[in-house]
Every structure is written in structure tokens, then in C-alpha cells.
Amino acid sequence: MSDIANALQTWHESAVISPAALDEALKAQRTQAPVMAGGGGAKLLRIHQEEGEFVYGQDNVTPEADSLWAINPMSLEIGWVAWENRKKVGEVMGALGNCPPMPTDGNGWEKNVQFELTCIEGNDDIDERIKLSNSSKGAHKAWDNLCKALANRPNVDYSAPIVRLVVSSYTNTSWNKTIFEPVFTVVDWMHPETGERLAADAEIPFPDLKKEAPAVPSQEQAADAPVIQRARRRTRSAA
């Protein structure tokens, strides 16, 4: 087993969700509005709103710009969180596609999403395990986009998205303030049990990896120009 697969072994301390079960959960999730207790030692990932960048852990470590992170598909959870004076006073979470009912105790509950990521490429961040747990509109948007990517993954067995951590922003005119939001740009896919990755030359569409090549004469292709073909169908790896 590869070093990456060993690093991801914590994903399998409980039963691994099958591709079919994942798709059923995604189908159930897509019928709900887009937006766990515990976390197994994963460090909290958040956006530093003053600096406009991702940080994780109590020391506010900034992830490397080119690091790659694999999202654990078994850690996708959705539910509700309540805050009072910026302190969490309650949390009720459920697995993907099984959002629990919102509590009715009047605590001002907000929808919350959560999932874990493991760094698989990056000098300083390698093997770090972090989690996003957030109730912001930006987190809900990132969650919905992640669910769409998972539902349309090019190979059903490769169900762990490999992402870059990106921060987007917009100006809230009412507050005259810049708001930063998380974006998880999918650049590859990983088999969650073996750690095997799909590559950019595996005839699957990865727009974020596609480079603009110089114009070449008709009917010709530059020898060193990257070619990324569009998958004709979603495939299932051999048993």
C-alpha cells in the first residue's frame, strides 16, 4: 500500500460507504436545500476574514498555495448549529442525505455543513487532516458545488475529490465590507480505499487543469501541447 493510502487509513476505521450508497445519499441530498459531532483530531479549517486566506488549527497555519487535499466522502455531514455571543451552544449533525430536523428550542439554529480533508501533496502540510465546519452562505455554496461534482464524478469508484483550496470574495455594499468565501476546486479524483488517483490523461474532463495551447495549423496538434479529452460516459472500474 502506498504512503498516501497509509495516510488515509483513518478514513476506514468505520465501514466504507459503497459507490452505490454514496450516490443514493447524494440523490437524497440534492432534494434538500444546499445547505458531527466529533472530528477525530482533525484541525478546524476556516477563512481569516481580515487576511482573506485559509488558516487551520489553533496556530492559524496557512496552507501552502499549491497543496492538494483529498476530501473524505465518508465525512460529509449536514445539520444545524446554534451560536450565542459567538460561542457555539448547540450542534445536531447527520450524514449526507440525512439532515436531521431543525431543533425547535428557539436557539436561532443555522444550517451547518462539515467534511474532512487530508493533504496528499504539499511539503509542509502533507498528511495534515483538517475539517470544514461552517454555517455561512459561502460554505453552503461550496457544499452544494461539491455535491454536484460528486454526483457527476467521471468514475463512480473514485469518489474522493482532490481539491485546491481557493478563496473568492465579493463586496457587501450594505456593510461596505469585503466578504471572503471558500472554494474547493476539484482537480483530480482518488479511490478512497486504495489511494489510487485518476490522472489528467485518463480521458476525463478537468477544466481547471486544461492549459491554453498556442494556435497550431488545422489538422495538426503540437507535440507538447496538452490534450484533455471529454469523457463520453461515467465509467466503473473493473471489480
C-alpha positions as CSV (number, residue, x, y, z in Angstrom):
1,M,0.0,0.0,0.0
2,S,1.3,3.5,-0.9
3,D,2.3,6.1,1.7
4,I,-0.7,8.1,0.7
5,A,-3.0,5.2,1.2
6,N,-1.5,4.6,4.6
7,A,-2.0,8.3,5.5
8,L,-5.7,7.9,4.5
9,Q,-6.2,4.8,6.6
10,T,-8.1,6.7,9.2
11,W,-10.9,7.1,6.6
12,H,-11.6,3.4,7.1
13,E,-11.9,3.0,10.8
14,S,-15.6,2.5,10.1
15,A,-17.4,0.8,7.2
16,V,-16.5,2.4,3.8
17,I,-19.5,3.7,2.0
18,S,-20.1,1.9,-1.3
19,P,-20.3,3.9,-4.5
20,A,-24.0,3.0,-4.8
21,A,-24.7,4.1,-1.2
22,L,-22.8,7.4,-1.8
23,D,-24.9,8.1,-4.9
24,E,-28.2,7.3,-3.0
25,A,-27.1,9.8,-0.3
26,L,-26.2,12.4,-2.9
27,K,-29.6,11.9,-4.6
28,A,-31.3,12.4,-1.2
29,Q,-29.1,15.5,-0.5
30,R,-30.0,17.1,-3.9
31,T,-33.7,17.0,-2.9
32,Q,-32.9,19.3,0.1
33,A,-31.8,22.9,0.2
34,P,-28.0,23.1,-0.1
35,V,-27.0,23.7,2.9
36,M,-20.8,15.6,13.6
37,A,-20.2,15.7,16.4
38,G,-16.6,14.8,16.8
39,G,-13.8,15.2,14.3
40,G,-11.2,12.6,15.3
41,G,-8.5,15.1,15.9
42,A,-8.9,17.0,12.6
43,K,-7.9,20.6,12.8
44,L,-10.6,23.2,12.0
45,L,-10.3,25.0,8.7
46,R,-11.6,28.5,8.3
47,I,-11.1,31.7,6.4
48,H,-9.3,34.6,8.2
49,Q,-11.7,37.3,7.2
50,E,-9.2,40.1,7.9
51,E,-6.4,38.5,5.8
52,G,-8.7,36.8,3.2
53,E,-6.9,33.4,3.3
54,F,-7.5,29.9,4.6
55,V,-6.0,29.0,8.0
56,Y,-6.3,25.9,10.1
57,G,-5.6,24.8,13.7
58,Q,-5.1,26.9,16.8
59,D,-1.9,28.3,15.4
60,N,-3.7,29.6,12.3
61,V,-1.4,27.8,9.9
62,T,-1.8,28.9,6.3
63,P,-1.9,26.0,3.8
64,E,0.6,26.0,1.0
65,A,-0.6,27.7,-2.1
66,D,-0.1,24.7,-4.4
67,S,-1.1,22.0,-1.9
68,L,-3.6,19.3,-2.8
69,W,-6.2,17.9,-0.4
70,A,-8.4,14.8,-0.7
71,I,-11.9,15.1,0.7
72,N,-13.1,12.1,2.7
73,P,-16.5,11.3,1.1
74,M,-17.5,9.4,4.3
75,S,-17.2,12.5,6.4
76,L,-19.8,14.6,4.6
77,E,-22.3,15.7,7.2
78,I,-25.1,18.3,7.3
79,G,-27.2,19.6,10.2
80,W,-27.7,22.5,12.5
81,V,-25.7,24.7,14.8
82,A,-26.7,27.4,17.3
83,W,-24.5,30.3,18.4
84,E,-24.7,32.8,21.3
85,N,-22.2,35.7,21.7
86,R,-20.0,34.0,19.0
87,K,-19.9,30.8,21.1
88,K,-21.4,27.5,19.8
89,V,-24.2,26.4,22.2
90,G,-25.6,23.5,20.2
91,E,-24.9,21.2,17.2
92,V,-27.0,18.5,15.6
93,M,-25.5,16.8,12.6
94,G,-26.4,13.9,10.3
95,A,-24.8,12.0,7.4
96,L,-25.0,13.2,3.8
97,G,-28.6,12.9,2.6
98,N,-29.9,12.5,6.1
99,C,-30.1,16.1,7.5
100,P,-31.8,15.9,11.0
101,P,-34.9,18.1,11.7
102,M,-34.0,21.6,12.9
103,P,-34.4,21.8,16.7
104,T,-37.3,23.9,17.9
105,D,-36.0,25.2,21.2
106,G,-35.7,28.8,19.9
107,N,-31.9,29.0,19.9
108,G,-31.7,30.5,16.4
109,W,-30.4,27.4,14.6
110,E,-28.5,27.8,11.3
111,K,-27.8,25.1,8.7
112,N,-24.2,23.7,9.1
113,V,-22.1,21.6,6.8
114,Q,-19.0,19.6,7.6
115,F,-16.4,17.4,5.9
116,E,-12.7,16.4,6.4
117,L,-9.7,16.8,4.1
118,T,-6.3,15.2,4.1
119,C,-3.3,16.8,2.5
120,I,-1.8,14.5,-0.1
121,E,0.6,16.9,-1.8
122,G,2.5,19.7,-0.1
123,N,5.8,20.0,1.7
124,D,4.6,21.4,5.0
125,D,1.0,20.3,5.0
126,I,1.5,16.7,3.9
127,D,-0.7,14.2,5.9
128,E,-2.4,17.0,7.8
129,R,-6.1,16.3,8.5
130,I,-8.4,19.3,8.6
131,K,-12.2,19.8,8.6
132,L,-14.5,22.5,7.4
133,S,-17.5,23.0,9.8
134,N,-19.3,26.2,8.8
135,S,-22.8,27.7,8.6
136,S,-22.0,30.6,6.3
137,K,-23.6,31.2,2.9
138,G,-20.2,30.7,1.3
139,A,-19.8,27.3,2.9
140,H,-23.3,26.3,1.8
141,K,-22.4,27.3,-1.8
142,A,-19.1,25.3,-1.6
143,W,-21.1,22.3,-0.2
144,D,-23.6,22.4,-3.0
145,N,-20.9,22.6,-5.7
146,L,-19.1,19.7,-4.0
147,C,-22.2,17.6,-4.1
148,K,-22.7,18.4,-7.8
149,A,-19.1,17.4,-8.5
150,L,-19.5,14.1,-6.6
151,A,-22.8,13.3,-8.4
152,N,-21.1,13.8,-11.7
153,R,-17.7,12.3,-11.0
154,P,-16.1,10.6,-14.0
155,N,-15.6,7.2,-12.4
156,V,-18.1,6.1,-9.7
157,D,-15.4,4.2,-7.7
158,Y,-13.1,7.2,-7.5
159,S,-15.3,9.1,-5.0
160,A,-12.7,11.2,-3.1
161,P,-12.4,14.7,-4.7
162,I,-8.8,16.1,-4.8
163,V,-9.0,19.8,-4.4
164,R,-7.1,23.0,-4.2
165,L,-8.1,25.5,-1.5
166,V,-9.2,28.7,-3.1
167,V,-10.7,31.9,-1.6
168,S,-13.2,34.0,-3.5
169,S,-14.5,37.4,-2.5
170,Y,-17.2,40.0,-3.1
171,T,-18.1,43.4,-1.6
172,N,-21.1,43.6,0.7
173,T,-22.4,47.1,-0.2
174,S,-24.7,47.2,2.9
175,W,-21.7,46.7,5.2
176,N,-19.1,48.2,2.8
177,K,-17.0,45.2,3.6
178,T,-15.2,42.5,1.6
179,I,-16.6,39.0,2.3
180,F,-14.3,36.0,1.6
181,E,-15.8,32.6,0.8
182,P,-14.3,29.1,0.5
183,V,-13.9,27.4,-2.9
184,F,-12.8,23.8,-3.3
185,T,-11.6,23.4,-6.9
186,V,-11.7,19.8,-7.9
187,V,-8.5,18.9,-10.0
188,D,-8.5,15.1,-9.7
189,W,-10.2,12.1,-8.1
190,M,-8.9,9.4,-5.7
191,H,-10.1,5.9,-4.9
192,P,-10.9,6.2,-1.2
193,E,-9.8,2.6,-0.3
194,T,-6.5,2.3,-2.3
195,G,-5.4,5.9,-2.6
196,E,-5.1,5.5,-6.4
197,R,-5.6,8.6,-8.4
198,L,-7.2,9.3,-11.7
199,A,-4.7,11.3,-13.9
200,A,-5.3,14.2,-16.3
201,D,-4.5,11.9,-19.2
202,A,-7.3,9.4,-18.2
203,E,-9.7,10.9,-20.7
204,I,-11.8,12.8,-18.2
205,P,-12.6,16.5,-18.3
206,F,-10.7,18.6,-15.8
207,P,-11.2,22.2,-17.0
208,D,-9.1,23.6,-14.1
209,L,-6.1,21.6,-15.4
210,K,-6.6,22.4,-19.0
211,K,-4.0,24.8,-20.4
212,E,-4.4,27.2,-23.2
213,A,-2.2,25.9,-26.0
214,P,-0.8,28.2,-28.8
215,A,-2.7,28.1,-32.1
216,V,-1.5,25.3,-34.4
217,P,-2.2,24.6,-38.0
218,S,-5.5,22.9,-38.8
219,Q,-5.5,19.1,-38.6
220,E,-2.3,19.2,-36.5
221,Q,-1.5,19.1,-32.8
222,A,1.7,20.4,-31.3
223,A,3.7,17.5,-29.9
224,D,4.0,19.0,-26.5
225,A,0.5,20.5,-26.3
226,P,-1.7,19.0,-23.5
227,V,-4.7,17.1,-24.7
228,I,-7.6,16.5,-22.3
229,Q,-10.5,14.6,-23.9
230,R,-14.1,14.7,-22.7
231,A,-15.4,11.6,-21.2
232,R,-18.2,10.1,-23.2
233,R,-19.7,8.4,-20.1
234,R,-19.2,7.8,-16.5
235,T,-17.3,4.5,-16.0
236,R,-17.0,2.0,-13.3
237,S,-13.6,0.4,-12.6
238,A,-13.2,-3.3,-13.0
239,A,-14.0,-5.4,-10.0
